[in-house]
């Protein structure tokens, strides 16, 4: 069985490449490029196009959409100053064409490439569950830029129903260098997040790992100052 997988799905104006560098690592890469006006394709090795790392959890979310168990999935990758939105969803209710967005890049897949893409993801997911979660470890190479555990994580939120299928949104976040102060009340506490209410009565979930000061979860009526990562405020489009 091979250890490496890569496949590029070309279109007239855009393409997407699915790459699994090893069955022993818990992630894959998705890369989108466009065809330039001169007919040449963008080159990711020259900093063109857009590439994102997709975790095992996110592969599962994408497959839920591809297997028509979810209507769409939206992910936000945030690491330091880099923020990328990823979206996978059906173009129409007939669910024949999938639309994949990575930042400003858009690629659509239909039969048979849609089936090929789905089968590859299923195969790679099974490989990674068997090999990347076996407990075996290896030394990281200098080229491995994966952040240390604890500095990188996934926060799931906004699970709602539409047309009988769920819509899932996740945020993969890294260490943030910028913070901001907000005034809010803590309405609900979960093991990894807080549901907070602002003075404007706007409510949203916030990962506990993005809060950098002590807070009171007992007094639900108390307005308190929270020092939080700036990216979560920008993501929620909160205006101070």
Secondary structure, DSSP 8 states (H G I E B T S, - for coil): --S-EEEEEE-SSEEEEEEES-TTSSEEEEEEEEB-TTS-B--GGGT-SEEEEEEHHHHHHHHHHHTTSEEEEEEEEEETTEEEEEEEEESSTT--SEEEEETTEEEEE-TTHHHHHHHHHHHHHHHHHHHTTSS------TT-----TTS-EEEEEEEEEETTEEEEEEEEE---S-EEEEEEEEEEE-SSEEEEEETT--EEEEEGGGB-S---SS-TT--EEEEEEHHHHHHTT---
